[in-house]
Amino acid sequence: MSFNWSEEAEKQWDERADSWNERSKNMWESGSRSGIIPFLTQYMSQDHHILDIGCGDGYGAFKLYEQGYQVTALDISSVMVQYAKQQLPNGIMVMQGDAQQLPFSTDTFEAVMAINVLEWTEKPKQTLQEWKRVVKAGGYLCVGVLGPTAGPRVNSYPRLHGKTVICNTMMPWEFQQLCLELNLEYVDGYGVLKQGVTKDMYERLPLELQQSVSFSWIFMLRNGG
């Protein structure tokens, strides 16, 4: 039987939705995602319309909304979308959709936020091109990519046994090269440190080694058109 990546991704994220909903608030408030919104607000004006791709239960979209942004939230999982619709204010549009084929016109948004989403797509290059398509020239893409030490990378391991998986691993420096080829300018970034790596150890390292010890790397990119 042929393997349908999108259908399998929807199924697996539906199964993980309850667990994700239990953990997401802590991740955004005090955990691995707590620095993302303060980082993003340095570059995006409050009048910007931001698309949150892979929104999960919507807590990240809520954090954007709290900052005064106009927010549209999208996730492939119908269960995640139901959580988001139940928990988010009416001012946030929430919809089910595939990150690889966005249901929006070209140049719809001033910005995109997609945290640890690209690794779960079948064709990362085409997906990134699709994200760029919906962002206006000069707009921003805030993208999180799993670092080499990230635990979720274990989801790609079964491929070594010839099994089909929905986790398409890449390194932060591979992603950065891909952005360069697609005329997405690297503006800024920071690493979410793996437990056991101290700030003092981290700050003395060059960028490539900082990325190599990270749990995830958060990129700020500008759409060069």
Secondary structure in CASP SS format (residue, H / E / C, confidence):
PFRMAT SS
TARGET T0000
AUTHOR 0000-0000-0000
METHOD secondary structure of the structure
MODEL  1
M C 1.00
S C 1.00
F C 1.00
N C 1.00
W H 1.00
S H 1.00
E H 1.00
E H 1.00
A H 1.00
E H 1.00
K H 1.00
Q H 1.00
W H 1.00
D H 1.00
E H 1.00
R H 1.00
A H 1.00
D H 1.00
S H 1.00
W H 1.00
N H 1.00
E H 1.00
R H 1.00
S H 1.00
K H 1.00
N H 1.00
M H 1.00
W H 1.00
E H 1.00
S C 1.00
G C 1.00
S C 1.00
R C 1.00
S C 1.00
G C 1.00
I H 1.00
I H 1.00
P H 1.00
F H 1.00
L H 1.00
T C 1.00
Q C 1.00
Y C 1.00
M C 1.00
S C 1.00
Q C 1.00
D C 1.00
H C 1.00
H E 1.00
I E 1.00
L E 1.00
D E 1.00
I E 1.00
G C 1.00
C C 1.00
G C 1.00
D C 1.00
G C 1.00
Y H 1.00
G H 1.00
A H 1.00
F H 1.00
K H 1.00
L H 1.00
Y H 1.00
E H 1.00
Q C 1.00
G C 1.00
Y C 1.00
Q E 1.00
V E 1.00
T E 1.00
A E 1.00
L E 1.00
D E 1.00
I C 1.00
S C 1.00
S H 1.00
V H 1.00
M H 1.00
V H 1.00
Q H 1.00
Y H 1.00
A H 1.00
K H 1.00
Q H 1.00
Q H 1.00
L C 1.00
P C 1.00
N C 1.00
G C 1.00
I C 1.00
M E 1.00
V E 1.00
M E 1.00
Q E 1.00
G C 1.00
D E 1.00
A C 1.00
Q C 1.00
Q E 1.00
L C 1.00
P C 1.00
F C 1.00
S C 1.00
T C 1.00
D C 1.00
T C 1.00
F E 1.00
E E 1.00
A E 1.00
V E 1.00
M E 1.00
A E 1.00
I E 1.00
N C 1.00
V C 1.00
L H 1.00
E H 1.00
W H 1.00
T C 1.00
E C 1.00
K C 1.00
P H 1.00
K H 1.00
Q H 1.00
T H 1.00
L H 1.00
Q H 1.00
E H 1.00
W H 1.00
K H 1.00
R H 1.00
V H 1.00
V E 1.00
K E 1.00
A E 1.00
G E 1.00
G E 1.00
Y E 1.00
L E 1.00
C E 1.00
V E 1.00
G E 1.00
V E 1.00
L E 1.00
G C 1.00
P C 1.00
T C 1.00
A C 1.00
G H 1.00
P H 1.00
R H 1.00
V H 1.00
N H 1.00
S H 1.00
Y H 1.00
P H 1.00
R H 1.00
L H 1.00
H H 1.00
G C 1.00
K C 1.00
T C 1.00
V C 1.00
I C 1.00
C C 1.00
N C 1.00
T C 1.00
M C 1.00
M C 1.00
P H 1.00
W H 1.00
E H 1.00
F H 1.00
Q H 1.00
Q H 1.00
L H 1.00
C H 1.00
L H 1.00
E H 1.00
L C 1.00
N C 1.00
L E 1.00
E E 1.00
Y E 1.00
V E 1.00
D E 1.00
G E 1.00
Y E 1.00
G E 1.00
V E 1.00
L E 1.00
K C 1.00
Q C 1.00
G C 1.00
V C 1.00
T C 1.00
K H 1.00
D H 1.00
M H 1.00
Y H 1.00
E H 1.00
R C 1.00
L C 1.00
P C 1.00
L H 1.00
E H 1.00
L H 1.00
Q H 1.00
Q H 1.00
S H 1.00
V C 1.00
S E 1.00
F E 1.00
S E 1.00
W E 1.00
I E 1.00
F E 1.00
M E 1.00
L E 1.00
R E 1.00
N E 1.00
G C 1.00
G C 1.00
END
